[in-house]
Amino acid sequence: PVLTTATDVQGYTAPDAVAAELGLRPEPKRNIKYINQRLLLDQPVTYIVDLSLPQADYFAQYLLTKNLPVTIEDVQQMTMEDACVCITEHKLDDRENLLLLRPRKLVAGIGCRRGTAMHEICSALSWAAKQVGRSPADISAVASVSIKSNEAGLLLAAEKLGVKLVF
């Protein structure tokens, strides 16, 4: 069997699908239904990307590739009349016509050879974060296997990032 949603069948890009593809968390989930109903009725739904997000351009470019109406602005200064999907970390008023897509915190799993230098680990983390449109500042924890618990480069990299190191 093929299971699909009404938005898929009608050729609309649902905001929860956008969230899944971008690694974002929709909230409140109950508002997904309202936004999807608007799409199915061919009523406007605007995407707003918070200007303060370090990956704002990445998110906006992705939305444009999906032919979704998008603006980048300061979400704390905006007024919303119509339905909108807002990519932000800020807390906004809970309204039926507003669905928030929140960036998830990143946990970086690190496997490395003995003696790997801190700068190599940090460089690899920067590269990996960039690949998903994020910044190393979005990494909230670093994890590795317990046998690496005394690995100097790993310990120093976590310290430099200012994040928790979990084994």
Backbone as ProteinMPNN parsed JSONL, in Angstrom:
{"seq_chain_A": "PVLTTATDVQGYTAPDAVAAELGLRPEPKRNIKYINQRLLLDQPVTYIVDLSLPQADYFAQYLLTKNLPVTIEDVQQMTMEDACVCITEHKLDDRENLLLLRPRKLVAGIGCRRGTAMHEICSALSWAAKQVGRSPADISAVASVSIKSNEAGLLLAAEKLGVKLVF", "coords_chain_A": {"N_chain_A": [[0.826, -1.211, 0.0], [0.3, 2.305, -0.565], [0.746, 5.052, 1.352], [-0.345, 8.3, 1.77], [-0.656, 11.888, 1.971], [-3.261, 14.376, 1.8], [-2.207, 16.78, 0.892], [0.065, 15.962, -0.518], [-1.127, 14.465, -2.604], [-2.499, 16.478, -3.942], [-0.439, 17.97, -4.855], [0.873, 19.856, -3.274], [3.404, 21.262, -1.164], [3.782, 20.218, 1.973], [4.129, 21.769, 5.194], [5.166, 20.184, 7.271], [6.562, 18.291, 5.875], [8.546, 19.876, 4.764], [9.806, 20.597, 7.149], [10.806, 18.087, 7.972], [12.646, 17.542, 5.905], [14.483, 19.589, 6.272], [15.423, 19.141, 8.79], [14.043, 20.265, 10.923], [11.871, 21.07, 13.699], [8.448, 20.928, 13.95], [6.11, 23.108, 15.575], [3.31, 24.542, 17.29], [2.206, 21.198, 16.895], [-0.457, 20.789, 16.345], [-1.208, 22.876, 14.708], [-0.418, 22.243, 12.175], [-2.437, 20.999, 10.749], [-4.271, 23.11, 10.272], [-2.721, 24.819, 8.603], [-2.235, 23.078, 6.437], [-4.873, 22.704, 5.558], [-5.417, 25.258, 4.594], [-3.648, 25.336, 2.42], [-4.798, 23.327, 0.813], [-7.179, 24.543, 0.175], [-6.294, 26.362, -1.544], [-5.399, 28.769, -0.506], [-3.378, 31.518, 0.589], [-0.216, 30.806, 2.063], [2.49, 31.864, 3.773], [6.018, 31.598, 4.024], [8.268, 32.448, 6.503], [11.495, 33.318, 7.269], [13.551, 33.598, 9.99], [15.56, 36.343, 10.386], [17.619, 36.424, 12.256], [18.702, 33.899, 12.418], [21.615, 31.975, 11.927], [21.697, 30.328, 9.707], [19.848, 31.35, 7.934], [19.851, 32.177, 5.193], [20.381, 29.738, 3.922], [18.051, 28.229, 4.577], [16.098, 29.839, 3.313], [16.892, 29.679, 0.608], [16.471, 26.954, 0.154], [13.651, 26.818, 0.441], [12.901, 28.408, -1.709], [13.707, 26.757, -3.813], [11.688, 24.942, -3.723], [9.641, 26.353, -4.698], [8.191, 27.958, -2.901], [6.558, 30.652, -1.242], [8.608, 32.996, 0.253], [10.065, 35.028, 2.799], [12.739, 36.824, 4.348], [13.081, 37.977, 7.505], [13.035, 40.012, 10.528], [11.638, 38.301, 12.96], [10.607, 39.066, 15.387], [9.682, 41.579, 15.031], [7.651, 41.479, 13.239], [4.294, 41.545, 11.902], [1.605, 39.385, 11.708], [-0.925, 38.628, 9.595], [-2.039, 36.847, 7.782], [-1.956, 33.256, 7.214], [1.003, 31.651, 8.239], [4.204, 30.068, 8.063], [6.841, 29.851, 10.133], [10.284, 29.935, 10.402], [12.216, 29.774, 13.089], [13.966, 30.426, 16.209], [12.907, 31.853, 18.194], [10.42, 32.538, 20.702], [7.076, 32.813, 19.914], [3.771, 34.285, 19.759], [1.096, 32.031, 20.424], [-0.838, 31.086, 17.907], [-3.494, 30.0, 15.797], [-3.045, 30.337, 13.084], [-0.333, 30.217, 12.743], [2.552, 28.394, 12.304], [5.385, 27.129, 13.734], [8.683, 26.348, 12.79], [11.277, 24.833, 14.168], [14.803, 24.991, 14.556], [16.718, 22.116, 15.218], [18.841, 21.111, 17.892], [22.238, 20.204, 17.478], [24.077, 17.171, 17.81], [27.249, 16.066, 17.718], [28.708, 13.208, 16.597], [31.781, 11.738, 17.066], [34.372, 9.993, 15.641], [37.677, 9.152, 15.747], [41.162, 8.824, 14.858], [43.79, 7.851, 17.101], [45.596, 10.524, 18.533], [44.675, 12.532, 16.881], [44.594, 15.888, 16.02], [43.279, 18.797, 17.725], [42.597, 20.964, 16.001], [42.11, 19.649, 13.588], [39.857, 18.133, 14.194], [38.03, 20.17, 14.845], [37.942, 21.467, 12.382], [36.784, 19.458, 10.787], [34.296, 19.296, 12.032], [33.282, 21.847, 11.465], [33.093, 21.699, 8.67], [31.215, 19.583, 8.403], [28.955, 20.683, 9.685], [28.441, 22.834, 7.978], [27.623, 21.456, 5.708], [25.001, 20.789, 6.263], [23.807, 23.194, 6.381], [24.278, 24.552, 8.724], [25.918, 25.957, 11.633], [29.012, 25.556, 13.436], [28.476, 26.56, 15.933], [25.929, 25.721, 16.446], [26.136, 23.216, 17.437], [25.433, 21.283, 20.176], [26.432, 19.317, 21.783], [29.102, 16.916, 21.974], [29.918, 13.63, 21.07], [31.442, 10.446, 21.709], [33.096, 7.207, 21.657], [33.776, 5.456, 24.732], [36.422, 4.61, 24.973], [37.877, 6.639, 23.935], [38.05, 8.571, 25.843], [40.256, 9.85, 26.944], [41.449, 11.214, 24.935], [43.308, 13.753, 23.754], [42.974, 15.707, 21.62], [40.243, 15.508, 21.069], [39.113, 16.176, 23.569], [40.043, 18.815, 23.816], [38.833, 19.988, 21.565], [36.078, 19.856, 22.188], [36.146, 21.508, 24.414], [36.975, 23.92, 23.241], [34.749, 24.44, 21.612], [32.968, 24.793, 23.618], [31.149, 22.92, 24.587], [29.282, 20.128, 25.926], [30.83, 16.985, 26.479], [30.273, 13.706, 25.71], [30.616, 10.314, 26.513]], "CA_chain_A": [[0.0, 0.0, 0.0], [0.959, 3.6, -0.557], [0.066, 5.983, 2.244], [0.05, 9.663, 1.435], [-1.532, 12.904, 2.549], [-4.012, 15.16, 0.812], [-1.325, 17.791, 0.282], [0.891, 15.271, -1.52], [-1.984, 14.107, -3.735], [-2.849, 17.708, -4.651], [0.783, 18.596, -5.361], [1.36, 20.917, -2.39], [4.471, 20.908, -0.237], [3.303, 20.413, 3.343], [5.189, 22.307, 6.058], [5.817, 19.132, 8.05], [7.529, 17.674, 4.959], [9.658, 20.832, 4.735], [10.498, 20.449, 8.432], [11.555, 16.826, 7.961], [13.771, 17.656, 4.978], [15.464, 20.548, 6.792], [15.811, 18.792, 10.162], [13.4, 21.208, 11.83], [10.819, 20.504, 14.538], [7.254, 21.779, 13.897], [5.331, 23.297, 16.807], [2.63, 23.37, 17.848], [1.844, 20.258, 15.829], [-1.889, 20.908, 16.025], [-1.386, 23.903, 13.681], [-0.122, 21.682, 10.853], [-3.73, 20.74, 10.091], [-4.801, 24.398, 9.804], [-1.906, 25.272, 7.474], [-2.507, 22.178, 5.314], [-6.216, 23.019, 5.05], [-5.273, 26.478, 3.795], [-3.022, 24.955, 1.159], [-5.763, 22.575, 0.018], [-8.186, 25.495, -0.298], [-5.543, 27.277, -2.403], [-5.266, 30.046, 0.19], [-1.941, 31.791, 0.764], [0.58, 30.477, 3.247], [3.813, 32.443, 3.575], [7.116, 31.132, 4.864], [9.114, 33.533, 6.988], [12.73, 32.833, 7.877], [14.059, 34.565, 10.958], [16.813, 36.998, 10.008], [18.657, 36.204, 13.264], [19.277, 32.556, 12.317], [22.833, 31.964, 11.13], [21.458, 29.591, 8.473], [18.66, 31.932, 7.297], [19.977, 32.115, 3.725], [20.272, 28.321, 3.54], [16.632, 27.869, 4.64], [15.375, 30.585, 2.278], [17.232, 29.091, -0.693], [15.772, 25.665, 0.059], [12.228, 27.097, 0.208], [12.771, 28.9, -3.079], [13.798, 25.623, -4.737], [10.386, 24.271, -3.66], [8.672, 27.348, -5.192], [7.363, 28.414, -1.787], [6.731, 32.089, -0.987], [9.446, 33.149, 1.434], [10.745, 36.283, 3.105], [13.651, 36.779, 5.487], [12.866, 39.2, 8.289], [13.128, 39.946, 11.982], [10.32, 37.783, 13.354], [10.129, 39.746, 16.59], [9.116, 42.856, 14.618], [6.65, 41.294, 12.186], [2.884, 41.357, 12.232], [1.094, 38.334, 10.831], [-2.367, 38.617, 9.376], [-2.365, 35.61, 7.085], [-1.299, 32.044, 7.691], [2.419, 31.601, 7.915], [5.102, 29.091, 8.648], [7.984, 30.676, 10.513], [11.473, 29.223, 10.856], [12.795, 30.634, 14.118], [14.214, 29.888, 17.549], [12.211, 32.732, 19.131], [9.076, 32.193, 21.153], [6.086, 33.727, 19.356], [2.417, 34.032, 20.234], [0.448, 30.815, 19.946], [-2.015, 31.386, 17.097], [-3.844, 28.915, 14.894], [-2.525, 30.597, 11.743], [1.129, 30.265, 12.8], [3.272, 27.159, 12.598], [6.819, 27.376, 13.899], [9.627, 25.281, 12.488], [12.407, 25.147, 15.029], [16.038, 24.235, 14.33], [17.094, 21.167, 16.264], [20.232, 21.191, 18.331], [23.053, 19.15, 16.887], [25.037, 16.404, 18.585], [28.243, 15.567, 16.765], [29.383, 11.966, 16.944], [33.137, 11.826, 16.521], [35.296, 8.874, 15.672], [38.956, 9.663, 15.231], [42.369, 8.05, 15.19], [44.58, 8.358, 18.228], [46.505, 11.612, 18.214], [44.094, 13.538, 15.975], [44.72, 17.219, 16.626], [42.065, 19.58, 17.951], [42.251, 21.77, 14.829], [41.549, 18.741, 12.579], [38.493, 17.799, 14.639], [37.212, 21.384, 14.688], [37.768, 21.681, 10.941], [35.816, 18.462, 10.324], [32.981, 19.697, 12.558], [32.847, 23.011, 10.687], [32.709, 21.209, 7.345], [29.978, 18.8, 8.537], [27.863, 21.613, 9.997], [28.161, 23.592, 6.757], [26.922, 20.577, 4.773], [23.571, 20.785, 6.594], [23.359, 24.573, 6.514], [24.372, 24.958, 10.119], [27.184, 26.497, 12.105], [29.521, 24.812, 14.593], [27.842, 27.108, 17.14], [24.68, 24.991, 16.655], [26.44, 21.932, 18.072], [25.199, 21.414, 21.614], [27.199, 18.283, 22.477], [29.97, 16.062, 21.185], [29.893, 12.288, 21.639], [32.368, 9.47, 21.156], [33.156, 5.98, 22.447], [34.476, 5.665, 26.002], [37.86, 4.371, 24.826], [38.475, 7.918, 23.53], [37.831, 9.543, 26.921], [41.482, 10.583, 27.287], [42.005, 11.706, 23.671], [43.538, 15.184, 23.947], [42.37, 16.514, 20.555], [38.801, 15.467, 21.264], [38.816, 16.954, 24.778], [40.283, 20.227, 23.519], [37.828, 20.443, 20.592], [34.842, 20.089, 22.939], [36.382, 22.691, 25.25], [36.984, 25.088, 22.357], [33.362, 24.681, 21.226], [32.2, 25.092, 24.819], [30.018, 21.988, 24.638], [29.388, 18.914, 26.721], [31.432, 15.841, 25.811], [29.645, 12.504, 26.26], [31.219, 9.05, 26.045]], "C_chain_A": [[0.856, 1.253, 0.0], [0.126, 4.509, 0.331], [0.568, 7.379, 1.926], [-0.928, 10.627, 2.095], [-2.231, 13.66, 1.436], [-3.116, 16.197, 0.143], [-0.44, 17.159, -0.783], [0.08, 14.99, -2.784], [-2.301, 15.335, -4.58], [-1.619, 18.476, -5.143], [1.3, 19.762, -4.533], [2.484, 20.383, -1.514], [4.005, 21.244, 1.17], [4.441, 20.904, 4.234], [5.873, 21.242, 6.911], [6.807, 18.357, 7.183], [8.763, 18.566, 4.836], [10.491, 20.674, 6.007], [11.361, 19.194, 8.443], [12.787, 16.93, 7.071], [14.869, 18.583, 5.499], [15.926, 20.226, 8.219], [15.251, 19.752, 11.186], [12.272, 20.498, 12.588], [9.602, 21.42, 14.493], [6.58, 21.888, 15.267], [4.449, 24.529, 16.687], [2.108, 22.49, 16.711], [0.376, 20.372, 15.427], [-2.132, 21.94, 14.915], [-1.042, 23.416, 12.27], [-1.417, 21.489, 10.081], [-4.312, 22.035, 9.514], [-4.052, 24.87, 8.548], [-2.185, 24.396, 6.249], [-3.889, 22.422, 4.716], [-6.17, 24.27, 4.18], [-4.665, 26.153, 2.427], [-4.03, 24.262, 0.244], [-6.887, 23.454, -0.525], [-7.569, 26.549, -1.214], [-5.49, 28.691, -1.83], [-3.793, 30.271, 0.527], [-1.392, 31.363, 2.127], [1.987, 30.968, 2.947], [4.81, 31.794, 4.519], [7.965, 32.344, 5.232], [10.315, 32.903, 7.682], [13.269, 33.952, 8.757], [15.447, 35.043, 10.558], [17.947, 36.68, 10.985], [19.277, 34.807, 13.2], [20.541, 32.587, 11.468], [22.653, 31.252, 9.785], [20.226, 30.101, 7.718], [18.721, 31.836, 5.773], [19.816, 30.689, 3.213], [18.802, 27.91, 3.507], [15.846, 28.556, 3.523], [15.65, 30.004, 0.897], [16.522, 27.757, -0.9], [14.289, 25.899, -0.275], [11.985, 27.599, -1.206], [12.862, 27.76, -4.095], [12.499, 24.823, -4.769], [9.263, 25.177, -4.168], [7.689, 27.795, -4.112], [7.611, 29.901, -1.554], [7.479, 32.303, 0.327], [9.975, 34.565, 1.552], [11.688, 36.021, 4.276], [13.447, 38.082, 6.239], [13.048, 38.946, 9.774], [11.757, 39.53, 12.506], [9.764, 38.466, 14.599], [9.488, 41.094, 16.262], [7.956, 42.705, 13.637], [5.237, 41.219, 12.751], [2.332, 40.371, 11.212], [-0.42, 38.392, 10.774], [-2.783, 37.277, 8.779], [-1.656, 34.433, 7.73], [0.168, 32.084, 7.314], [3.121, 30.491, 8.672], [6.403, 29.846, 8.891], [9.122, 29.8, 11.03], [12.219, 30.149, 11.807], [13.113, 29.849, 15.379], [13.469, 30.708, 18.601], [10.843, 32.186, 19.518], [8.131, 33.261, 20.601], [4.715, 33.36, 19.895], [1.847, 32.768, 19.612], [-0.847, 31.2, 19.237], [-2.244, 30.237, 16.126], [-3.203, 29.087, 13.522], [-0.995, 30.635, 11.669], [1.689, 28.897, 13.166], [4.752, 27.507, 12.658], [7.6, 26.138, 13.494], [10.917, 25.648, 13.202], [13.644, 24.32, 14.686], [16.329, 23.323, 15.522], [18.541, 21.424, 16.66], [20.981, 20.011, 17.74], [23.936, 18.479, 17.928], [25.981, 15.789, 17.563], [28.883, 14.296, 17.32], [30.742, 11.959, 16.282], [33.881, 10.508, 16.734], [36.593, 9.392, 15.082], [40.086, 8.719, 15.616], [43.051, 8.668, 16.398], [45.497, 9.476, 17.743], [45.956, 12.649, 17.242], [44.078, 14.888, 16.696], [43.371, 17.925, 16.73], [41.652, 20.329, 16.693], [41.66, 20.898, 13.714], [40.098, 18.389, 12.923], [37.581, 18.997, 14.456], [36.943, 21.681, 13.212], [36.729, 20.714, 10.376], [34.409, 18.815, 10.8], [32.43, 20.896, 11.793], [32.352, 22.585, 9.316], [31.372, 20.475, 7.419], [28.783, 19.708, 8.819], [27.462, 22.394, 8.745], [27.363, 22.754, 5.761], [25.421, 20.529, 5.028], [23.056, 22.204, 6.868], [23.406, 25.098, 7.926], [25.77, 25.474, 10.424], [27.705, 25.602, 13.226], [28.922, 25.319, 15.91], [26.513, 26.415, 17.443], [24.897, 23.643, 17.322], [26.298, 22.106, 19.577], [25.945, 20.364, 22.425], [28.034, 17.517, 21.464], [29.979, 14.701, 21.873], [30.916, 11.399, 20.946], [32.337, 8.229, 22.047], [34.05, 6.188, 23.663], [35.98, 5.421, 25.914], [38.614, 5.655, 24.436], [38.426, 8.969, 24.647], [39.087, 10.314, 27.346], [42.175, 11.142, 26.043], [42.095, 13.231, 23.711], [42.848, 16.048, 22.892], [40.862, 16.609, 20.703], [38.381, 16.318, 22.464], [38.974, 18.455, 24.515], [39.258, 20.789, 22.537], [36.508, 20.746, 21.3], [34.97, 21.338, 23.807], [36.337, 23.964, 24.414], [35.562, 25.455, 21.925], [32.486, 25.083, 22.418], [30.986, 24.204, 24.979], [30.339, 20.787, 25.525], [29.993, 17.799, 25.868], [30.91, 14.581, 26.494], [30.311, 11.273, 25.661], [30.256, 7.922, 26.288]], "O_chain_A": [[1.982, 1.261, 0.497], [-1.063, 4.708, 0.085], [1.773, 7.605, 1.825], [-1.912, 10.209, 2.705], [-1.834, 13.588, 0.273], [-3.258, 16.459, -1.051], [-0.216, 17.755, -1.836], [0.542, 15.246, -3.897], [-2.365, 15.242, -5.806], [-1.755, 19.521, -5.779], [2.081, 20.574, -5.029], [2.511, 19.202, -1.168], [3.851, 22.415, 1.519], [5.589, 20.5, 4.051], [7.05, 21.387, 7.24], [7.789, 17.821, 7.698], [9.891, 18.072, 4.808], [11.72, 20.625, 5.955], [12.514, 19.232, 8.872], [13.859, 16.454, 7.444], [16.046, 18.384, 5.2], [16.733, 20.961, 8.789], [15.891, 20.032, 12.2], [11.786, 19.453, 12.157], [9.681, 22.565, 14.938], [6.488, 20.914, 16.014], [4.838, 25.487, 16.018], [1.63, 22.991, 15.693], [0.017, 20.079, 14.286], [-3.163, 21.881, 14.245], [-1.338, 24.095, 11.286], [-1.482, 21.786, 8.888], [-4.794, 22.043, 8.381], [-4.669, 25.267, 7.56], [-2.353, 24.913, 5.145], [-4.058, 22.354, 3.499], [-6.823, 24.324, 3.137], [-5.131, 26.65, 1.401], [-4.111, 24.564, -0.947], [-7.476, 23.147, -1.561], [-8.233, 27.507, -1.61], [-5.531, 29.677, -2.566], [-3.048, 29.312, 0.728], [-2.021, 31.539, 3.171], [2.605, 30.534, 1.975], [4.489, 31.481, 5.665], [8.329, 33.152, 4.377], [10.166, 32.063, 8.569], [13.42, 35.094, 8.323], [16.379, 34.253, 10.412], [19.113, 36.667, 10.591], [20.282, 34.555, 13.864], [20.534, 33.175, 10.387], [23.374, 31.541, 8.83], [19.627, 29.355, 6.944], [17.738, 31.453, 5.138], [19.183, 30.465, 2.181], [18.347, 27.312, 2.531], [15.021, 27.924, 2.863], [14.726, 29.854, 0.098], [16.034, 27.466, -1.992], [13.743, 25.253, -1.168], [10.98, 27.255, -1.828], [12.179, 27.785, -5.118], [12.237, 24.105, -5.734], [8.086, 24.826, -4.085], [6.503, 27.985, -4.38], [8.747, 30.363, -1.657], [7.039, 31.848, 1.383], [10.292, 35.217, 0.557], [11.465, 35.12, 5.084], [13.619, 39.164, 5.678], [13.195, 37.806, 10.213], [10.819, 40.328, 12.495], [8.555, 38.436, 14.828], [8.825, 41.689, 17.112], [7.345, 43.699, 13.246], [5.024, 40.878, 13.914], [2.562, 40.504, 10.01], [-1.104, 38.224, 11.784], [-3.752, 36.659, 9.218], [-0.866, 34.59, 8.661], [0.53, 32.496, 6.212], [2.701, 30.051, 9.742], [6.989, 30.409, 7.966], [8.948, 29.025, 11.971], [12.777, 31.167, 11.398], [12.597, 28.752, 15.593], [13.403, 30.313, 19.765], [10.202, 31.465, 18.753], [8.35, 34.457, 20.792], [4.516, 32.265, 20.421], [2.078, 32.471, 18.44], [-1.825, 31.59, 19.874], [-1.298, 29.582, 15.688], [-2.857, 28.103, 12.869], [-0.43, 31.039, 10.653], [1.345, 28.322, 14.199], [5.296, 28.11, 11.734], [7.216, 25.016, 13.822], [11.562, 26.646, 12.879], [13.559, 23.101, 14.541], [16.197, 23.724, 16.678], [19.35, 21.893, 15.86], [20.407, 18.942, 17.529], [24.475, 19.137, 18.818], [25.552, 15.078, 16.654], [29.515, 14.312, 18.376], [30.848, 12.153, 15.071], [33.994, 9.997, 17.849], [36.588, 10.01, 14.017], [39.983, 7.934, 16.559], [42.902, 9.858, 16.674], [46.097, 9.38, 16.673], [46.683, 13.549, 16.821], [43.609, 15.002, 17.828], [42.456, 17.687, 15.942], [40.472, 20.333, 16.345], [40.796, 21.361, 12.969], [39.23, 18.356, 12.051], [36.465, 18.851, 13.958], [35.844, 22.096, 12.844], [35.885, 21.112, 9.573], [33.44, 18.652, 10.057], [31.235, 20.95, 11.505], [31.312, 23.053, 8.851], [30.49, 20.713, 6.594], [27.711, 19.514, 8.246], [26.275, 22.59, 8.486], [26.516, 23.288, 5.045], [24.648, 20.258, 4.11], [22.016, 22.391, 7.498], [22.648, 26.0, 8.283], [26.672, 25.43, 9.587], [26.911, 24.95, 13.904], [28.871, 24.579, 16.892], [26.015, 26.504, 18.565], [23.933, 22.995, 17.731], [26.95, 22.958, 20.182], [26.077, 20.508, 23.64], [27.723, 17.472, 20.273], [30.04, 14.617, 23.099], [31.217, 11.571, 19.764], [31.642, 8.2, 23.063], [34.973, 7.001, 23.628], [36.737, 5.977, 26.709], [39.832, 5.74, 24.589], [38.733, 10.136, 24.407], [38.982, 11.326, 28.038], [43.351, 11.5, 26.094], [41.073, 13.917, 23.704], [42.197, 17.032, 23.243], [40.274, 17.669, 20.487], [37.419, 17.082, 22.388], [38.145, 19.26, 24.938], [38.854, 21.945, 22.663], [35.889, 21.778, 21.042], [34.031, 22.125, 23.925], [35.741, 24.962, 24.818], [35.209, 26.633, 21.875], [31.402, 25.641, 22.244], [29.932, 24.644, 25.438], [31.496, 20.486, 25.822], [29.697, 17.688, 24.678], [31.078, 14.403, 27.701], [30.541, 11.202, 24.454], [30.559, 6.772, 25.971]]}, "name": "protein", "num_of_chains": 1, "seq": "PVLTTATDVQGYTAPDAVAAELGLRPEPKRNIKYINQRLLLDQPVTYIVDLSLPQADYFAQYLLTKNLPVTIEDVQQMTMEDACVCITEHKLDDRENLLLLRPRKLVAGIGCRRGTAMHEICSALSWAAKQVGRSPADISAVASVSIKSNEAGLLLAAEKLGVKLVF"}
